[in-house]
Amino acid sequence: MVNDREDLIMVSGGSSVKKVATYLAKTIEEKGNGEVELRAMGASAVNQLCKAVAIARGMLAVQGHDLCLRLGFCEANVGEERRTAIRAIASIKG
């Protein structure tokens, strides 16, 4: 989950769903109307990403915010290999 950009959350299959959800909710709140990008490579990482977004949406709903998600694909270099990853852009609706 650690990287150079605050608005990019890398999710792996071993990521703690609760930690990713909390970090996402806090980052979205701090940015106000900004966007946060999440990336995941592999089925278990995508599963963790989806669960974290669902939990973060519940956390933000209590405060009257509606978390929206735009999904797409991106390519990433892993060693000398190019791999496809899921790219999710989270923002507050409204």
Secondary structure, DSSP 8 states (H G I E B T S, - for coil): ---S-TTEEEE-TT--HHHHHHHHHHHHHHHSS-EEEEEE-SHHHHHHHHHHHHHHHHHHHTTT-EEEEEEEEEEEEETTEEEEEEEEEEEEE-
